[in-house]
Structures are given as C-alpha cells and as structure tokens.
Amino acid sequence: MPKNSKVVKRELDDEVIESVKDLLSNEDSSDDAFKKSELMVDDQEEKDVDVEEGSDVEDERPAWNSKLQYILAQVGFSVGLGNVWRFPYLCQKNGGGAYLVPYLILLLIIGIPLFFLELAVGQRIRRGSIGVWNYISPKLGGIGFASCVVCFFVALYYNVIIGWSLFYFSQSFQHPLPWDQCPLVKNASHTFVEPECEKSSATTYYWYREALNISSSLSESGGLNWKMTICLLAAWVMVCLAMIKGIQSSGKIMYFSSLFPYVVLLCFLIRGLLLNGSVDGIRHMFTPKLEIMLEPKVWREAATQVFFALGLGFGGVIAFSSYNKRDNNCHFDAVLVSFINFFTSVLATLVVFAVLGFKANIINEKCVIQNSEKILKLLKMGNLSQDMIPHHINFSSITAEDYNLVYDIIQKVKEEEFDSLGLKSCQIEDELDKAVQGTGLAFIAFTEAMTHFPASPFWSVMFFLMLVNLGLGSMFGTIEGIITPIVDTFKVRKEILTVICCLVAFFIGLIFVQRSGNYFVTMFDDYSATLPLLIVVILENVAVIRIYGIDKFMEDLKDMLGFSPSQYYYYMWKYVSPFVLTCLLVASIVQMGLSPPGYNAWIEDTAMEEFHSYPTWAMIVCISLMVLALLPVPIVFMVRRCNLIDDSSGSLASVSYKRGRIIKEPVNLEGDNTSLIHGKSPSEVPSPNFGKNIYRKQSGSPTLDTAPNGRYGIGYLMADMPDMPESDL
C-alpha cells in the first residue's frame, strides 16, 4: 500500500470498504497474477502528490555535491570551442559590435526560454531525455532517442578536435615551436625551402602536412594517420575515465575543466593588450556596421549561434538538471548560465582580435618594408620622380602612415600606369577583414600569432590545454546526453555502458583520422546536427506546451520554484519561440538548398584550398546522417500508435514514468480484463456507489496514454468490475 494509505484509510466510508470486498470476492481465486498485482486506492484530493513525497522508497538517483558543481557542469557543456572560434568570426562578419544586438535579442527570445524549459523538465521528471519525453507522451518518446543519436554523431567528430588539440599540445614543449619556420629540404646538390610551405606559410604547412598529412580529396582516404589515431585514443580514454562513474567522477573534474579556460583567456587578454596592434584589432572588431545588421542572414546566423551555444536539443542539459533537487531554482540557473555563455563569447572575441590585431600589425609592417623597397628601386630606375616624395619621408625607418601617404601620392600622379608598378596598399584593416573561423583560426592564425610572442612555447601550451578543456567540458555533457537516458530507460550498468559507448565511438571515429579525415569532420559538422536538432527542439516545445499543457507546466514550475515564473515565458513558449524556431528551420533548409554541397580540399601542388563538390556516395552519407538522426521520432510514434510492442515484453514499452520515478510493469495478467481510463480525472469517471476511485497498477495495457490523474504515461488502470455495465466505464 502507498504511504498515504493511512490518510485514505481514515477517509474511506463503509460503502467503499464493502465495494472493495465485493471486487476482491469476484476475482478468480486461482488467478495468482491478480493476487500478485498491486492494489492502489487513489484519493482525488491527493492525486497531485508526488511519488517521491508519498513513498517509503527513496529515489536512489545520484545528486550533485554542490550547486557550484552543477553550474560549472552546465557552463562547461554550453561553453565550448564554438565560443572561441565561431562567435568572433560571426561578430566580425556580421557588423562587428552591431552583431551583439540581434544576438542578445534572440538570446532573450529563444535562448533563455528554451534553456529554461529543458532545465525545468529535466529537474521536474528527473530522467534523461528518453524518460522525459516518455513521461510527457510515450508517442513522442522518439524525441529522446533522436537526441541520443545526434549526441553520438557529434561526439564522434568533436573528440577528434580534442585529439588535434592534444597533438599540438604535445608538440608545444620545444623551442622554437615546430611551426615557427618552414622546413628545409636537402638533396645531393643544395638545400631549399619546402615548396608547399613556401607557397603558403609555416603554420598552414604544419597543419595540413605535418599534423593531418591531408589527402587531396574526400575519395582518397590515404590510410590512417597514426599520430592522430593515438591522440584520438587518448582523448576517448580521458572521456571514458571521467564519465565512468557518472557525475560522481565528471563533477569533480568540472572544477578544473570549466574554470581553467577562463584563467587562460584572462591571461591571453592581459598579454594581448600589451602587444603592439592589439587595440587596432579590438577597435576593428567592435566598430558597428549598422547597415549589415538589417540583413536577414545576420539574424539567421545569430539565431543559429544562440541555439547551438547553449546546447539545446542535445539532451545534456536535461541529463545534468535531472540530478538536481526538485526545489532547485532552475530559472536562476537558466539566466545565469546563458549570460555566462554570452560574456564568455565576448571575452573570447576580445582575446582573438587582440591577438589577430597584433598579427595583422606584424604582417602590415612586412608589407610596408617590402613595398618601400620597391619604391626605392623605382626611384633608382627613374620610373618615379624624387619630387613626388615628401621631404620628411625616410624609407629606412618609414611608418605605416608615411607609407600610405606616399602610396596615395603615387597613385594620383601615376594614375594610368599605377597598376604596372606592383605596389600594394598596406592597410591593417584589410588584414583584419580576412575572416577566419574554426580550425583555420585555432590551428593556423592563432598559432602563427603565438610564434611572435616572447616565451611562445608557454603560451602555446596554455592555449591548446585550454582548447582541450573546452572540448572536454562539452564532451562530458554530450556523453551524458547519451548515457543517462539509456541507463534510466534500460537499467544497464553505467560503467559498462560508458566503456562500450567510448569503444564503439573510437572505432567508428577512425574514419576521421584517415588522411581524408578532415573532410569527414566537415561533413558531419554540416549535416549531422543542424537540421535534426532544430526539429528536435521544435518537437520538445510542442510536447511541453501543447501535449502536456502550458498551464499545467506553469503550475509545476510554481510548485518547484516556490513562485510563479513571469508570464513572459508563457508567451515566449506558446507563441514566439515556436514561430522563431520554425522560421529558423525554413531558413536553414533554404540556405542548405542554395549552398552547393561540398568541401574545401587542400591541393598540395598549389598549396591552396580548392572547393570540391561531394561525390554521389558522400551525398548519400550526408542525407543518411540527417535521416538516421530523425528516424527514431516516426518509428517510436508508429510503434506506440499501432501497439506493435506488448507492454509485458520487458521492452521499452513496459517502462512508464510517474513523477520522476520509473515504474516497472508487472507480468502480464492473462485474463485480467483491465482497461485504461483515457484523459479523465477520477471525478469525471462514473462510479456506482464509490466515494473514492480504486486503481490497480497497469499490467498489460498495450498503450501508455493519459492516466486518470491527468499525467501522461503513468499507466494506472481502474479495477475490473464485472457487475458494472460497460457503458458506465
């Protein structure tokens, strides 16, 4: 009997007691299954009492050691590599400081509300993504499986990036850094600079040839790159060891992996501000270009960045919040983590452009020296007159301002034949306008800038250790988004599942450490997550607001938080967020359709990137990634809709979720003529001479639908009353 049976017992009248006796006497005495089933007397007045509050059985779910540990875990998951190498690029590309306006607006419209929603459902139901959506509506249980599939796809290539960072980290303990100078090639007669390096740059050559040893096309695998294979294995071992005990092990690591990147960013910012040209980079970064802000593309890219920056749809947010106490203030957490994420992006942008400003200044100085030498040659040859050069100009120590003054004079005087002179305009803004993102920023542009730092190996070690920690923080949340739902649903041992998951992911991930592996990383990054996650989050919003009911959800929030959340969230969840997400989905599909599917291949002979279209087999892989990620949604819906899995089979269908606890269904009762009361509360169900409603735990119902208490997927059945007319039920 439930814990609250004492209250019910005091309230039961004699008529109800007799009715119960009548029911029991009508059962077949040989029906052992019935005797073993659990009889529950449900009081309508107490139908909203949680199982946790009304049971002697304590929930054995792990919990965070402290609120700080939980916040660091959420920050570590949401703050990732994209904050360092994606946000600065978008900020530069889309209007500088003006880009922050649409980003903040969209953060308030879709970012914080949807992040709050995922935190709340995870904390309310205390399950992973599969359990949460089974609780809301079993027919939408495929949302959780889709999140797991997307998490797995992302984990496959995301850990490869951690492997790359580990490789560069291991190579940073030497002076000079191995990517500081182009290598020399010796033959029998003479020594010369490696042609591929000479045509590009030392850091570019090291990335493509020494680190990746990249092939010239996607179809040319070139075999495994053993250096990167070992680094990938090391990355998966680190993830496995950190996650093997769940939050008990990963939670402690969060103190370092989440905080260390901020220490490094602050050190880089201070060091960067002391470098020559850093202020030029920051000024260029935040000079607003208001006319660009009105373009629809800017808003689409801002919405996409908000969406992925917070890790929406992955299941990691839900998994982490499911280990919280039920009365935790998840609204405060949502706002805090969202703004920490935003300010981290701004901090990273300051660091990136302070360093890139320094790099641009060095390149600009080289440009001035080279072109000044050209002007001196032209003066000696008589192509230029000495009269056009201002008297105060000294070419032996010319500044960028003086050079640009001379350049403008020559351009005006020699207007017709100026192009034949071969002079270049050395403007630092031109160098800063060259947008760099992703691996090009981290492994080429930033590494090149660090070679000019005093004590460059130290800064290189710090930078790549920061990248490793940023990646690991996101990987912990991603793997938790896979492990937690499966453990909750299928009750497997977390240690065994973690090891198996990491082993399988490592062996599949070997395709990313081939010589053509970088092209597969690009493919997975473009096609495995963007559209599936958008659809998943739209379905999450619909499931909570339409199926579960926004009014009921707001009541749950009031019950959890101790206060009613602002009506702002009511209107965001019900109207604004679904509309914005749908527009973003349509815009993403249109953008994907307009952009030719392909990748940038590195051509060794020219030492340049060249765009290649995907071959037919690669296009099939791209489409398959999106289809496989979304396939669980219709499959689970059809299985539930058509009752293709018997609840008694011990399968997924035999697990129902009630108020944050898993309830295993008992063995199927043969001949037990139970039925489910669909969508009615006890007060709405006619009952002859019954003051209270009596339910037996569901034993063999083929569907999981609305339970008598108004929740979804709880599965309590009204006891069979053979003397009652069927119409009365």
Salt bridges, closest charged atoms under 4 A:
GLU27 OE2 - ARG696 NH2 3.79
GLU38 OE1 - LYS697 NZ 3.01
ASP48 OD1 - ARG659 NH2 3.59
ASP50 OD1 - ARG124 NH2 3.66
ASP50 OD2 - ARG326 NE 2.73
ASP50 OD1 - ARG659 NH1 3.37
GLU53 OE2 - ARG326 NH1 3.98
ASP59 OD2 - ARG126 NH1 3.31
GLU196 OE1 - ARG209 NE 3.07
ASP280 OD1 - ARG283 NH1 2.95
GLU301 OE2 - LYS93 NZ 2.99
ASP333 OD1 - LYS67 NZ 3.07
ASP402 OD1 - HIS392 NE2 3.84
GLU431 OE1 - LYS434 NZ 3.23
ASP433 OD1 - HIS284 NE2 3.03
GLU480 OE2 - LYS494 NZ 3.75
ASP488 OD1 - ARG61 NH1 2.94
ASP488 OD1 - ARG127 NH1 3.57
GLU495 OE2 - LYS245 NZ 3.61
GLU495 OE1 - ARG493 NE 3.74
ASP556 OD2 - ARG124 NE 3.78
ASP556 OD1 - ARG711 NH2 3.19
ASP559 OD2 - ARG326 NH2 2.43
GLU604 OE1 - ARG209 NH2 3.96
GLU610 OE2 - HIS612 NE2 3.08
ASP672 OD2 - ARG696 NH1 2.49
ASP705 OD2 - HIS678 ND1 3.84
